[in-house]
Amino acid sequence: MEANKEMDKRPDYEEEFLLLDLDDCLYSDIPPNAPFVLSGLDTLTPTLQIGNHLKLIGEYQETVGTCYIFSESGPSLIEKCPTDQNHASSKEVIPLASLQKILKFKVCTEDGSKANVADD
């Protein structure tokens, strides 16, 4: 009976995490609170609209192996020991997710194609 209750609590879907890669985009001045719309995740070329002027087109790339996403938490060096700078900072690293795909974005030109961005 307990096993049936546990099975009822499971969601009817499977979560999949995705990393959005914006490295090829030359827009480093995007405000942190800029409104955005991410659409077409179930297509081969999802789109990301940031504000009213910036449109990006994405392309899925499989990772080599599994990528892990972590979060750091804990006091900083100053909070822990403000007078002794020889003590190392103590932070806890918490695994958040693992992923198999990266969604790499490129700037979309006015005609709807991806712009070629020069690699450095």
N, C-alpha and C positions, 0 to 999 in steps of 0.2 A: 504494500500500500504506500509506503514511504517513497519507493522508487518511482511510482506513478506520479506523485506530487512533484518530485524533482524534475521529471521529464516535462511536466506541464509548464514549469517556470522557464524552460529554455526558449530562446527566441526562434521564430520560424525562418530566420535568415542567418547567413554566415557573414561575419565582418571581414572586410579586406581593407588593409591600410595602403595608402598611396603617398609617395613623396612628390611634391610639386617642385620641379627644378626650374628656377627662373634665371640661372646663371648667364644664359646667352642674351638676356634682355639688357639693354643699355640704360634702363630707367632706374637708377639708384635713388632718385628723389621722389619715390612714391611715398606719400604720407602713410604713417602707420595705421591710421583709422580710415583709409580710403575705402569707399564702398566697392564691392566686387560681386560679380555673378559668375559662377562656375557652372557650365552646362555641357551636356553631351558626354558625360562620363561613360556612357554605354556605347559610344561610337569610337571609330579609330582616330578621330581628330577632335577631342574636346576643345572648348573655347573658354577663355578667361577674359572677362571684360572688367577692367579696373577703372573706376570713375566713368567719365563720359568720353574720354579720348583714347585710351589705350586698350587695344584688343590683341590678345595673344592666342595662338593656335598650338595645341599640344600634340605630342606623339608619344605613345607608350614605348618604354624600353624595359626589357627584362633585366633584372640584376644578375650579376655573376655571384651565385651563392645567395645567402639571405642577408639583408640589411637589417640592423637593429637600431631602434630609436630609443634614446635614454633621456632622462631628466635629472638635473642636479638639484639637490636641496641641502640646506644646512647653513650654519652661520658662516659669515665671511671671516677672514683673518682679523679684521679690525674689530668686529663684534666679539670675537672669541678672546682675543688677548691684545688689547690696544697698546700695552706698554712693551711687550716682548715680541719683536718681529721675527724671532728665530723659530717660533712655533708654526707648523704647517696648518693650512686651512683644513678643516674637517667638513667634508661634504659627502652626502649620501647619493649614490647613483642608482636610480630606479629605472628598470626596463619598462618602457611604455608599449612598444609594439615591435613586430617584425614584419617585413614587407618583401615582396617579390617583384614589384614593378615600380618604375619611376616614370612620372609624367613630365616630360621635358618640353618647355614652352619656347616658342619663338614669336617675334613680333609679326603681326599680320599687316600686310600692305593694304592699300585702299581697294585693290582689285580682288582681295580675298585670299591671296597666296601668301606663303610664308616668306618673310624677308630673309635674305642671306646676311648673316652677321659674321663679320670677320673674326676669326679666332686669334687671340693674342699669342 
